[in-house]
Each structure stands twice: as C-alpha cells, then as structure tokens.
C-alpha cells in the first residue's frame, strides 16, 4: 500500500511539473464573448505612416512576426507561442507596453525572420491572409528623413463594440512618425587674416632719383637766360661807353 502511494505521489509530481513547464507556452486572453468568433477565418493587418501634419510617409519596410496562435480553451480565448517564440518564457500580456520591445530583442538575439513588406507611396503597408493570433510589428527599414516607428503588438481579430474585426487597422498604434534629428554641422570659424599690402620699393638709380626726388626750389632753366642777359648788358655797356667818348671829343 505504501509503495502504491509513493508511485502515485511521484506521478502527481511529474504531472504538475509538466504543467508548470508547459504553462509558459500558453497565454490565456482576457475574457471575451467568443460566440460569434469564427476560428476558420483569416485576417489582415494594415497601417498607414503619417507625420504630425497628416502627410503620408513613404519608403522603408515593415516586418511582421507571428508570436502566438489563437485557440479556444473551453470557450475562452487563449494563445500558444509559435515554434520560433517557444523559448520566450516571460509573461505575455498584449496590453503590456514593454512587451513589444522585449519580443523585438528576442527576435534579434535569436535571428528570427518574419514577413517583410515595403511601405507604399501612400504610406500604407498591409499583410493579408493571416492566421488568427498575436503578431509583432517592427519597422525594419526607415523611411527617408524619418525615424522608425516603435515596435508594437497587435492581435487578429480584435473586438470593437462587441463585433469581431478580422481586418485590423493598426494605424492608431503607429501614431505619428517624426523627422530624423540631424545635427547641423557648424562650419569651422573662418580665419580672418589681414592682408598686409607691401609697396614695392623701386630700384634706386640716377634716373629714378631725378624723377622721384622732391624739388628743393632750385631752378635750372634761368641759368642760360641770365647768362645771355649778362652778355647783352655787357655789350650794351661797351657800346654806350664808346658812344660817350666820341661825343666828348666832338664837344
């Protein structure tokens, strides 16, 4: 009897351990009316990138990762991690704002690949034919001059006003994209150099001295005139002297 009890205790321990180990792969969703939920349907996720002025932002790419599959557990919604995310053991809560960042880090660490789609000229990107479940959305290529949107988690379908919506518009989760902050390069200060103009000193020669030396008041042109005048006056004096002598003798 004691041996049977020990075996039952061992079996119970193993069963409980298996439940604990498998609990990390199953996420129970919040209670919702699943009466009209069509598990056979597929869904889609679309989003539009726009800036704060409402201008659509094109270019770049978005990658979608299927994190967990949706299933019904006794009429309640539940999620089971996909194979590539089975090693993610942290608590899953779709409403947790930090979940997307943690899942993105897990993707990078484990080299997980997803489905990538380019952002169209109208700023829209969409993924169709999706199985019902939980998805991680990451912008893996930035739009030119704009920062990448923050990763976020979205489920397919979602419930809006008591109606299940399978084609999910995730634009509200995107918000507005912002311009990339670029540091304006300040040009180096202009070095102001004073240009010293030096006057060329001409070569000193006799010719240049005569043309550049300032006048001292000495005039050269009167000399020949004065000499000629002196000769003329001397000749006149002699003529008058001779004339005077003749006149004296005559008287």
C-alpha distance (Angstrom), angle and dihedral (degrees) to the residues before:
residue distance angle dihedral
X1 . . .
X2 3.80 . .
X3 3.81 90.3 .
X4 3.83 91.3 53.8
X5 3.79 90.7 50.7
X6 3.82 90.8 51.4
X7 3.81 91.2 50.6
X8 3.80 90.8 49.1
X9 3.79 90.6 49.3
X10 3.81 90.7 49.8
X11 3.82 91.2 48.9
X12 3.79 90.8 48.5
X13 3.81 91.4 50.8
X14 3.79 92.5 49.9
X15 3.81 91.1 47.3
X16 3.82 92.4 50.5
X17 3.82 91.0 46.9
X18 3.78 91.1 52.0
X19 3.80 89.6 51.5
X20 3.80 91.2 50.6
X21 3.80 92.8 49.1
X22 3.78 93.3 47.8
X23 3.81 94.2 45.0
X24 3.79 91.6 80.4
X25 3.81 91.3 63.1
X26 3.80 95.1 52.6
X27 3.80 123.0 69.7
X28 3.76 119.5 -170.5
X29 3.79 112.0 -145.5
X30 3.75 125.3 -141.2
X31 3.78 115.2 -81.3
X32 3.78 112.9 -83.4
X33 3.79 136.9 160.7
X34 3.78 103.6 -95.1
X35 3.78 95.2 176.5
X36 3.79 93.4 108.4
X37 3.80 95.9 32.5
X38 3.81 109.8 124.4
X39 3.78 107.2 -152.7
X40 3.80 91.1 -175.4
X41 3.78 93.7 64.1
X42 3.79 126.3 94.3
X43 3.76 124.5 -142.2
X44 3.78 144.3 -159.5
X45 3.78 140.4 -136.8
X46 3.80 122.4 -146.3
X47 3.78 133.4 172.3
X48 3.77 138.2 177.7
X49 3.79 123.9 -144.5
X50 3.80 116.1 -143.5
X51 3.79 136.7 157.6
X52 3.80 127.6 -123.4
X53 3.82 90.7 -85.5
X54 3.79 92.1 56.0
X55 3.80 94.4 -106.4
X56 3.78 112.5 144.2
X57 3.80 116.2 -119.7
X58 3.79 117.1 -142.0
X59 3.76 133.5 -172.0
X60 3.77 130.3 53.0
X61 3.79 127.5 70.4
X62 3.81 141.0 -99.3
X63 3.81 125.9 -146.0
X64 3.80 124.1 -152.2
X65 3.82 123.1 -152.7
X66 3.81 123.2 -167.7
X67 3.79 104.0 -136.3
X68 3.82 103.0 173.8
X69 3.80 140.6 2.1
X70 3.79 121.3 -124.2
X71 3.80 120.3 -127.4
X72 3.79 137.7 158.3
X73 3.79 120.0 -106.9
X74 3.82 108.8 -166.2
X75 3.78 89.2 -32.4
X76 3.80 94.5 -45.7
X77 3.79 124.1 111.0
X78 3.79 115.4 -110.6
X79 3.80 136.2 169.2
X80 3.77 129.4 -140.0
X81 3.79 119.7 -161.5
X82 3.79 115.9 -112.4
X83 3.79 119.2 -117.8
X84 3.80 94.6 -98.0
X85 3.81 91.2 52.3
X86 3.80 96.7 39.8
X87 3.79 90.4 105.1
X88 3.79 92.1 59.0
X89 3.79 102.0 101.9
X90 3.80 101.9 172.2
X91 3.77 120.6 110.4
X92 3.79 113.4 -83.1
X93 3.78 119.5 -139.0
X94 3.81 117.3 160.4
X95 3.80 89.6 -154.7
X96 3.81 93.1 54.7
X97 3.81 107.7 110.6
X98 3.79 91.4 -152.7
X99 3.80 95.2 51.5
X100 3.81 95.1 85.6
X101 3.81 92.7 52.8
X102 3.83 91.3 48.6
X103 3.80 92.4 48.8
X104 3.81 90.8 47.3
X105 3.79 89.9 53.5
X106 3.81 89.0 49.5
X107 3.81 89.9 51.6
X108 3.80 91.7 51.8
X109 3.80 94.0 45.6
X110 3.80 93.6 49.9
X111 3.80 99.5 36.9
X112 3.80 93.3 -122.7
X113 3.79 115.4 178.7
X114 3.78 125.5 -147.6
X115 3.78 140.9 177.9
X116 3.81 113.4 -69.9
X117 3.80 126.3 -158.9
X118 3.81 129.5 -179.6
X119 3.79 120.8 -118.6
X120 3.81 108.4 -113.6
X121 3.79 129.0 -130.5
X122 3.82 87.8 -97.4
X123 3.80 90.3 57.0
X124 3.82 92.0 -109.7
X125 3.78 129.7 129.3
X126 3.79 125.7 176.3
X127 3.79 141.3 -178.5
X128 3.80 118.4 -153.8
X129 3.80 136.2 -170.5
X130 3.79 94.4 36.8
X131 3.78 124.4 168.1
X132 3.80 114.3 -123.4
X133 3.77 109.8 -90.3
X134 3.80 147.7 82.6
X135 3.80 121.7 -48.0
X136 3.79 138.1 -168.6
X137 3.81 116.8 -142.1
X138 3.82 118.5 -158.1
X139 3.78 129.5 172.4
X140 3.79 101.1 -134.2
X141 3.82 97.1 177.5
X142 3.78 121.5 40.5
X143 3.77 124.5 -130.2
X144 3.78 112.3 -114.5
X145 3.82 112.2 -84.2
X146 3.84 91.8 0.6
X147 3.77 133.6 97.5
X148 3.79 118.8 -116.7
X149 3.80 116.6 -99.0
X150 3.78 117.3 -107.6
X151 3.83 115.3 -97.6
X152 3.80 115.1 -103.0
X153 3.79 140.9 -178.6
X154 3.80 123.1 -123.1
X155 3.80 132.3 177.4
X156 3.80 129.3 -142.7
X157 2.96 116.3 -114.3
X158 3.78 112.3 23.8
X159 3.76 127.8 -167.1
X160 3.79 118.0 -122.2
X161 3.79 120.0 178.4
X162 3.78 91.4 -21.8
X163 3.81 93.4 -50.3
X164 3.79 124.5 110.8
X165 3.82 111.3 -126.6
X166 3.80 114.1 -160.3
X167 3.82 97.8 177.6
X168 3.76 99.7 64.8
X169 3.81 122.5 -159.3
X170 3.80 103.5 -152.0
X171 3.81 95.4 -179.6
X172 3.83 93.4 111.1
X173 3.80 88.8 60.0
X174 3.79 90.0 53.6
X175 3.79 95.6 54.1
X176 3.79 114.5 -179.5
X177 3.76 124.7 -29.7
X178 3.76 119.0 -129.2
X179 3.76 132.6 -141.4
X180 3.75 117.1 -100.5
X181 3.78 110.4 -101.3
X182 3.77 107.6 -124.0
X183 3.74 122.6 -172.7
X184 3.74 109.1 -124.6
X185 3.74 108.8 -128.2
X186 3.76 109.0 -124.0
X187 3.77 109.0 -142.0
X188 3.77 113.8 -122.3
X189 3.79 113.9 -97.9
X190 3.76 112.3 -87.9
X191 3.75 111.2 -113.3
X192 3.78 107.3 -129.0
X193 3.71 108.6 -148.9
X194 3.76 119.3 -173.5
X195 3.75 110.7 -131.2
X196 3.74 109.1 -137.4
X197 3.76 109.4 -152.5
X198 3.76 111.5 -151.2
X199 3.76 119.4 -159.4
X200 3.72 113.6 -131.4
X201 3.76 111.3 -118.6
X202 3.80 108.6 -137.3
X203 3.75 119.9 -128.6
X204 3.79 110.5 -91.5
X205 3.78 109.6 -119.6
X206 3.77 133.5 152.4
X207 3.79 90.7 -104.8
X208 3.80 94.7 49.2
X209 3.81 91.4 45.4
X210 3.77 91.0 54.9
X211 3.77 91.3 51.6
X212 3.78 98.2 40.6
X213 3.82 104.4 36.5
X214 3.79 112.0 99.9
X215 3.81 118.4 -111.9
X216 3.83 113.7 -100.2
X217 3.86 97.7 -162.0
X218 3.79 95.5 -92.9
X219 3.80 112.5 131.4
X220 3.79 121.4 -159.4
X221 3.79 100.6 -173.5
X222 3.95 97.6 70.8
X223 3.81 93.8 61.0
X224 3.80 98.6 79.8
X225 3.79 90.7 40.3
X226 3.78 92.4 52.5
X227 3.81 90.7 45.9
X228 3.79 91.5 52.1
X229 3.79 90.3 47.0
X230 3.79 91.0 52.1
X231 3.78 92.0 51.4
X232 3.80 89.6 48.6
X233 3.80 93.3 49.8
X234 3.82 92.0 46.9
X235 3.79 90.7 52.0
X236 3.80 90.9 48.2
X237 3.79 90.9 50.1
X238 3.76 92.6 53.1
X239 3.77 91.1 47.0
X240 3.77 92.1 52.1
X241 3.78 91.8 46.2
X242 3.77 91.7 54.4
X243 3.73 91.8 46.3
X244 3.81 90.3 52.9
X245 3.71 94.1 52.3
X246 3.75 93.3 51.4
X247 3.73 91.7 50.0
X248 3.82 91.0 50.8
X249 3.73 94.6 53.1
X250 3.72 90.5 46.8
X251 3.80 92.2 56.3
